[in-house]
Structures are given as C-alpha cells and as structure tokens.
C-alpha cells in the first residue's frame, strides 16, 4: 500500500489534543506520523492547504440494514466522510446471523451492530413500540452465546423508552445489558403518539455511566424539556452519573426550538449521529456533515463538534484501539473536510429552518490508507433508498441461480404454503407472521444445505434487482402471497439461463 503525505491541513484531533496546521504521513494503511516526522520514501504528496483533517468520523446511529437500510450503505459512510458506523437496531438476536450473512465484507466503511432487544430487530418506521409483548421473547441463553461469539461486532443493546408497562421493561433491558457487558442505547421521544404514558423519563433514572440516550433534542412526547421549557432535573441527574447523550437527528427527532432552548441551558449531546435512513436521506438529514453544520449554527466550537464524531464515540463504543484518533500506529482512518463560508438553510424535522453562514463539506476520506473522494449525492439515488419488487419480469440474478438455489426454492414453497399472509399483514406490522416466514426460510435452507447467505440471496434475487438487505421474514411479509409462491415455482422449475 503506497505512502501518502497529507500536507498543510489544519489538524483537529481531540483525542491527542492537536489543533493546528501540520502534516500527516500514512504508510501501509496506518498513521506513520503527525507533525514533524520522516517523509516516507516515494510518498504521494497531497496539499490540503485551507482544509481540515481529523480522525475518521464515527456515526454511532445509522440504518444501513433492515427495513430502513440502503442498497449502497457506503453511500452514507465512506462517501460522506464516515469511516465507522453502527447499525442502530436493524438486527435483533434472532436476525443477527442474517445481518452477518448479508453485510459482512460488503462495506469499506467499518460496520458494527447495535442489536435491538426484539429478536427480529427494528420492524419499520410506523411501528409503535408501546407494547412489551411485541418483544415476543428475550432468549437469555441465545443472547449470552451470540454476544460471546460476536463480541467485536456488537457495540450496544438498543431499546425504545416507550411503554405502557411502567419502568419494568426498561429495567429488564438494563439488566440484560449488564449481563452481556454492553452499553444500553435508548431511543426517546414517541413521534407517533401525542398523549399517554411513555418511558423516556424513567430511562434517565435507570441508565448508568456509559449508557447512551439518543434523540436528545426531539420535541415529541417524553422530551427533555418541561412545560416551561426548562431541562428536566432527571436529565441533569443522568448526566452527572455519566450517562451519555446522542443527537440522533433522524426524520422525526430534531427540533430547532428544543435544541436552542436546551443548548442555551448547557445541555449538549456527547455524541453527534445522523440516524440516516431511507426516509430522511433526501432531507432533512442528508448527511452527517449536514448535522455537524447544525451544531456550528447552534454555537458549538468546531473542535468540540469534531470531538463528538471522533474521540467521544470511540470511547462510548469501546473502539479506541482502532478509531477516533490519529495516534501513530493506528489505522489510517482520516476525514478531510472544509468549512465553507456560504449561506445554507438547515431544516429540522418539522420544516422549521434556520439560516447558517457556514457549511461542513467532506472532501476525501482515507480508510486504512485507501482514499475515497467524497460524494454527497451518491446516497440520494432513488435505487439506493426505494426497494422495488419486480412483478413483470425476473430480476437478473434469478436467471443465473444454481441448481441448488432452485432446489432451495422448491423446498421453500411447501414451508410457505402453510403460512397465511397478505399485504395487510405488512401494513399491520404482523411480527408473529414475519417470524414464521423467517423460520420457513431457515428450515428450507437446512433441508437443502445452502449457506444462509446463499439462501437469503436466492430469496431477495427472486424479487428485487438492488442489493437491499432486510430481515427475510419482514421482506416476504411485504410481498403478496400468491405472487410470491408463483414466482418461486417459476424460478424453481426453470433451468439456469445466462442473461
């Protein structure tokens, strides 16, 4: 891997207290030196005069997989200056194997998992998390074994703090997180409800040092401000105990009014994350860089903004051995960006706007020393965020299925014939039926000897062209039953034909 000398950038590296113009040398995929140091022989010289350089940005809350994920996850990662991101709850313990089978090695961006407490993971945008029975199961033995086997992959246990059962479910989740030695990561603010009991305020009492609470500046039910606009005492008490706050901008969870009032009182998140997903990538979120611009507009100094996407999340996610720092010998994960002096309109999740005079724009990213130039438009291609089932023709992949894949489809059909589902099941978010559909796919896989990755690729490739990865039970639930069975029969009975 060739050596590179990045010259004359303004380096901001909060983990190592660096803030000034200096050179950074990388070689063999790692940081060689920062500031004075030997120039590697034959190094490519990149002059970054006028630009900023920081450790690679870390986005602790994205949706790269599942019902909210993307066909091209790197479009919200490395293409946007992000070298590390965490899938925030797409998989649960019952679908983590599917997550691994479909996402492992697929992104240049380092991808980790924040596993949801429901075995299926996050169901969808409109699913209201108000009934603990929707968890279906909390399989302790499977949790312990899975986390032991995937300790490096799993960074937190995610839950939602909204329930009509009081604080009990939140305490259960906290107990599970402690058992697994994982931080608890909790969503607050119920955008789909306007009245009723929520658990947001309880979680501020239950969370402990190192746990994370996201959507700090939401204006939904259960927010951080009281009726007089003051930050609730329970929030300050949690911060004193070491509970970490994340912004999780999202499509429903950031309000300028709440942000300005809370920020003026000194309530500032420790982490800045995007909560990018299919439904907000074309606005209001756009990119993590856009969210950083929001905090410049609020008045947070640039160095403090960068700390919240580098050193702070690296500590919170227990990644300091590999991310968040320009320490010599560390992986060469670097974000180069500019702060542009130009008027920009920044919208919250309620169509309220503010005008800012500066914007953050990533220029290039290095991941383990490999350069990727920024492309903030790449994520907005409709094929990246809108999953289209092909009903008039087979996807190209279906024409090239192997005999084993077609045998798998033939084995899957009788498994599915015993399950009654329809499009209304998807609208009603029927997780029990989705779980049965998932079980049918896994049973047919076991009968035919396919790997899980091959089985999932066969199911997806029978209906869609783009490489979306979604929990297979929820995927099938979205497809009309008669059509699904007919398509599988047709492909299963066919001979492989090159396209």
TIPAFI-761349 format. One record per residue (C-alpha): residue in one letter; x, y, z. Coordinates in steps of 0.1 Angstrom, whole numbers, padded with zeros to 4 digits, always signed. Example, Ala and Ser with C-alpha at 12.3 -4.5 7.8 and 13.67 -1.06 7.14 Angstrom:
A+0123-0045+0078;S+0137-0011+0071;
//
This chain:
X+0000+0000+0000;X+0015+0033-0011;X+0026+0060+0013;X+0009+0094+0014;X+0019+0127+0030;X-0010+0149+0037;X+0004+0184+0039;X-0007+0217+0054;X-0041+0207+0067;X-0055+0221+0099;X-0055+0190+0120;X-0082+0186+0147;X-0075+0155+0168;X-0092+0159+0202;X-0081+0125+0214;X-0045+0137+0213;X-0051+0175+0219;X-0040+0185+0184;X-0054+0216+0169;X-0033+0233+0142;X-0017+0232+0108;X+0006+0202+0104;X+0014+0172+0082;X+0002+0137+0085;X+0020+0107+0070;X+0004+0074+0063;X+0021+0042+0051;X+0010+0006+0050;X-0026+0015+0060;X-0016+0031+0093;X-0007+0065+0107;X+0030+0069+0105;X+0034+0104+0120;X+0016+0136+0128;X+0035+0168+0127;X+0073+0165+0125;X+0084+0132+0112;X+0103+0114+0084;X+0086+0116+0050;X+0082+0081+0036;X+0103+0074+0005;X+0082+0079-0027;X+0052+0092-0008;X+0024+0108-0028;X+0022+0144-0017;X-0014+0158-0012;X-0015+0195-0004;X-0045+0203+0018;X-0039+0239+0024;X-0072+0255+0036;X-0087+0222+0045;X-0093+0205+0079;X-0082+0170+0087;X-0095+0148+0116;X-0097+0112+0126;X-0122+0094+0105;X-0157+0103+0116;X-0178+0078+0135;X-0216+0077+0131;X-0230+0059+0161;X-0265+0057+0147;X-0274+0048+0111;X-0297+0024+0093;X-0276+0005+0068;X-0295-0028+0070;X-0331-0039+0076;X-0364-0022+0069;X-0348+0013+0070;X-0315+0004+0052;X-0299+0011+0019;X-0288-0008-0012;X-0255+0011-0011;X-0246+0015+0026;X-0212+0031+0018;X-0231+0060+0003;X-0239+0072+0038;X-0205+0061+0051;X-0171+0064+0034;X-0186+0086+0007;X-0197+0111+0033;X-0165+0112+0054;X-0176+0085+0078;X-0151+0057+0083;X-0170+0038+0110;X-0208+0035+0116;X-0231+0014+0137;X-0263-0002+0125;X-0287+0010+0152;X-0311-0018+0159;X-0318-0033+0125;X-0309-0068+0136;X-0321-0085+0168;X-0305-0115+0183;X-0328-0136+0161;X-0317-0120+0129;X-0280-0111+0136;X-0270-0142+0116;X-0288-0127+0086;X-0271-0094+0092;X-0237-0110+0092;X-0245-0132+0062;X-0256-0102+0041;X-0235-0074+0053;X-0201-0089+0062;X-0174-0076+0039;X-0199-0056+0020;X-0188-0021+0031;X-0155-0003+0030;X-0168+0016+0060;X-0164-0003+0092;X-0198-0016+0101;X-0209-0026+0137;X-0242-0036+0151;X-0263-0022+0179;X-0286-0051+0184;X-0323-0045+0192;X-0340-0063+0221;X-0367-0077+0199;X-0353-0109+0182;X-0364-0096+0147;X-0349-0062+0153;X-0365-0029+0142;X-0398-0036+0124;X-0403-0004+0104;X-0409+0033+0105;X-0445+0033+0115;X-0443+0005+0142;X-0453+0020+0175;X-0432+0004+0203;X-0458+0007+0231;X-0464-0030+0239;X-0438-0051+0256;X-0455-0082+0242;X-0441-0072+0208;X-0407-0082+0220;X-0421-0118+0217;X-0391-0133+0235;X-0359-0124+0253;X-0339-0156+0249;X-0312-0152+0275;X-0291-0182+0266;X-0290-0172+0229;X-0281-0136+0239;X-0252-0148+0260;X-0239-0172+0233;X-0243-0147+0205;X-0226-0118+0222;X-0198-0141+0233;X-0193-0152+0196;X-0197-0117+0182;X-0182-0095+0209;X-0162-0075+0183;X-0193-0068+0161;X-0218-0058+0188;X-0214-0024+0203;X-0246-0019+0223;X-0280-0032+0231;X-0308-0009+0217;X-0342-0004+0232;X-0370+0022+0229;X-0381+0040+0260;X-0419+0040+0254;X-0441+0015+0272;X-0474+0014+0290;X-0460-0011+0315;X-0440+0014+0336;X-0403+0011+0341;X-0402-0027+0343;X-0393-0034+0307;X-0366-0008+0308;X-0351-0023+0339;X-0353-0057+0322;X-0333-0044+0292;X-0308-0027+0315;X-0303-0060+0334;X-0298-0078+0301;X-0272-0052+0290;X-0254-0056+0323;X-0254-0094+0320;X-0239-0090+0285;X-0215-0063+0295;X-0229-0040+0268;X-0238-0003+0270;X-0276+0003+0268;X-0286+0026+0239;X-0320+0040+0242;X-0344+0059+0218;X-0366+0085+0235;X-0394+0105+0220;X-0425+0089+0205;X-0433+0107+0172;X-0464+0086+0165;X-0482+0095+0197;X-0494+0127+0213;X-0508+0116+0247;X-0502+0088+0271;X-0475+0073+0293;X-0440+0069+0279;X-0408+0056+0295;X-0385+0084+0284;X-0382+0100+0319;X-0378+0065+0335;X-0348+0057+0314;X-0330+0088+0326;X-0333+0073+0361;X-0324+0037+0351;X-0294+0044+0327;X-0259+0043+0342;X-0225+0056+0333;X-0216+0046+0297;X-0252+0040+0287;X-0264+0062+0258;X-0297+0080+0253;X-0304+0092+0217;X-0327+0119+0202;X-0318+0144+0228;X-0334+0174+0210;X-0367+0158+0199;X-0400+0176+0206;X-0421+0145+0207;X-0439+0130+0237;X-0414+0124+0265;X-0388+0151+0257;X-0361+0166+0279;X-0379+0200+0284;X-0407+0205+0309;X-0438+0226+0301;X-0419+0258+0310;X-0391+0250+0286;X-0366+0240+0313;X-0344+0209+0311;X-0359+0184+0335;X-0339+0177+0366;X-0339+0139+0359;X-0318+0147+0327;X-0292+0166+0346;X-0290+0138+0372;X-0284+0113+0345;X-0256+0133+0330;X-0239+0136+0364;X-0239+0098+0367;X-0221+0096+0334;X-0250+0088+0310;X-0241+0099+0275;X-0264+0118+0253;X-0266+0114+0215;X-0284+0137+0190;X-0297+0110+0166;X-0311+0137+0142;X-0333+0113+0122;X-0365+0121+0104;X-0386+0129+0134;X-0362+0136+0163;X-0347+0170+0159;X-0364+0203+0167;X-0347+0237+0164;X-0369+0251+0192;X-0359+0223+0216;X-0322+0224+0205;X-0319+0261+0210;X-0336+0261+0244;X-0317+0231+0257;X-0283+0243+0242;X-0288+0277+0259;X-0291+0259+0292;X-0259+0239+0287;X-0275+0206+0276;X-0252+0195+0248;X-0250+0159+0234;X-0218+0140+0239;X-0222+0123+0206;X-0234+0136+0172;X-0250+0110+0150;X-0272+0112+0118;X-0298+0084+0122;X-0297+0083+0084;X-0323+0060+0069;X-0343+0056+0036;X-0369+0082+0046;X-0346+0111+0055;X-0316+0108+0032;X-0331+0133+0008;X-0339+0156+0038;X-0338+0168+0064;X-0307+0148+0074;X-0288+0144+0041;X-0255+0135+0057;X-0236+0135+0090;X-0217+0166+0077;X-0251+0184+0074;X-0258+0176+0111;X-0223+0189+0121;X-0233+0222+0104;X-0264+0223+0126;X-0241+0223+0157;X-0219+0250+0143;X-0251+0270+0138;X-0261+0264+0175;X-0227+0278+0185;X-0206+0247+0194;X-0169+0253+0185;X-0156+0233+0156;X-0131+0214+0178;X-0160+0203+0201;X-0181+0193+0171;X-0153+0171+0158;X-0148+0155+0192;X-0184+0143+0191;X-0178+0123+0159;X-0143+0111+0167;X-0129+0107+0203;X-0162+0107+0221;X-0180+0079+0201;X-0147+0059+0200;X-0148+0058+0238;X-0185+0052+0241;X-0184+0024+0216;X-0152+0009+0230;X-0133+0014+0198;X-0104+0035+0210;X-0080+0007+0199;X-0089+0013+0162;X-0108+0045+0157;X-0112+0081+0169;X-0075+0091+0170;X-0046+0100+0148;X-0022+0081+0171;X+0009+0068+0152;X+0004+0031+0145;X-0034+0034+0145;X-0054+0025+0113;X-0052+0054+0088;X-0089+0063+0091;X-0089+0100+0082;X-0115+0126+0072;X-0105+0157+0052;X-0132+0184+0051;X-0137+0221+0045;X-0158+0246+0064;X-0173+0267+0036;X-0183+0303+0042;X-0217+0304+0024;X-0253+0308+0034;X-0271+0275+0039;X-0306+0266+0050;X-0308+0240+0077;X-0342+0224+0083;X-0353+0204+0114;X-0378+0175+0113;X-0408+0198+0114;X-0400+0220+0084;X-0386+0248+0106;X-0355+0263+0092;X-0325+0284+0103;X-0300+0301+0080;X-0264+0294+0087;X-0233+0312+0073;X-0211+0281+0073;X-0214+0246+0060;X-0192+0215+0066;X-0182+0196+0034;X-0162+0164+0034;X-0135+0163+0007;X-0119+0129+0009;X-0117+0100+0033;X-0090+0075+0040;X-0100+0041+0052;X-0070+0020+0063;X-0050+0043+0040;X-0073+0038+0010;X-0085+0071-0004;X-0122+0077-0013;X-0133+0111-0026;X-0165+0124-0011;X-0198+0122-0029;X-0227+0136-0010;X-0251+0130-0040;X-0244+0093-0042;X-0268+0084-0014;X-0298+0102-0029;X-0302+0079-0060;X-0337+0065-0057;X-0325+0030-0063;X-0305+0033-0031;X-0334+0040-0008;X-0365+0027-0025;X-0369-0010-0027;X-0388-0020-0059;X-0403-0055-0063;X-0402-0066-0099;X-0436-0080-0107;X-0434-0081-0146;X-0400-0098-0150;X-0375-0118-0131;X-0345-0099-0116;X-0313-0106-0135;X-0299-0128-0106;X-0328-0152-0109;X-0317-0163-0144;X-0283-0174-0130;X-0294-0193-0099;X-0276-0226-0094;X-0294-0259-0093;X-0290-0259-0055;X-0306-0225-0053;X-0336-0236-0074;X-0339-0267-0052;X-0340-0244-0022;X-0369-0225-0037;X-0387-0258-0044;X-0382-0268-0007;X-0393-0234+0005;X-0427-0234-0013;X-0443-0261+0009;X-0429-0244+0040;X-0446-0211+0030;X-0478-0227+0019;X-0486-0235+0055;X-0485-0198+0064;X-0513-0173+0056;X-0501-0138+0049;X-0513-0109+0028;X-0503-0073+0022;X-0524-0062+0051;X-0501-0082+0073;X-0472-0059+0064;X-0493-0028+0070;X-0503-0041+0104;X-0466-0050+0111;X-0475-0086+0119;X-0443-0096+0136;X-0456-0131+0145;X-0462-0140+0109;X-0429-0124+0099;X-0412-0147+0124;X-0429-0177+0109;X-0418-0167+0074;X-0383-0163+0087;X-0385-0198+0102;X-0397-0212+0068;X-0367-0198+0050;X-0343-0212+0076;X-0359-0246+0075;X-0357-0249+0037;X-0320-0237+0040;X-0313-0265+0064;X-0330-0291+0042;X-0311-0282+0011;X-0277-0275+0026;X-0273-0239+0014;X-0254-0214+0034;X-0276-0187+0050;X-0260-0161+0027;X-0269-0182-0004;X-0305-0188+0008;X-0311-0151+0015;X-0295-0140-0018;X-0319-0165-0035;X-0350-0151-0018;X-0340-0114-0025;X-0328-0122-0060;X-0362-0137-0069;X-0379-0104-0064;X-0356-0074-0064;X-0327-0061-0085;X-0310-0039-0060;X-0289-0054-0032;X-0311-0044-0003;X-0306-0065+0029;X-0337-0068+0051;X-0348-0094+0077;X-0361-0121+0054;X-0394-0126+0073;X-0402-0089+0070;X-0392-0090+0034;X-0416-0118+0025;X-0443-0101+0045;X-0443-0072+0020;X-0449-0094-0010;X-0484-0106-0020;X-0486-0143-0010;X-0500-0157-0043;X-0474-0138-0063;X-0445-0148-0041;X-0454-0185-0044;X-0460-0183-0082;X-0427-0165-0088;X-0408-0191-0067;X-0425-0220-0086;X-0415-0205-0119;X-0379-0200-0109;X-0376-0233-0091;X-0389-0252-0121;X-0366-0233-0146;X-0332-0241-0159;X-0304-0216-0153;X-0301-0193-0183;X-0274-0167-0187;X-0286-0132-0191;
//
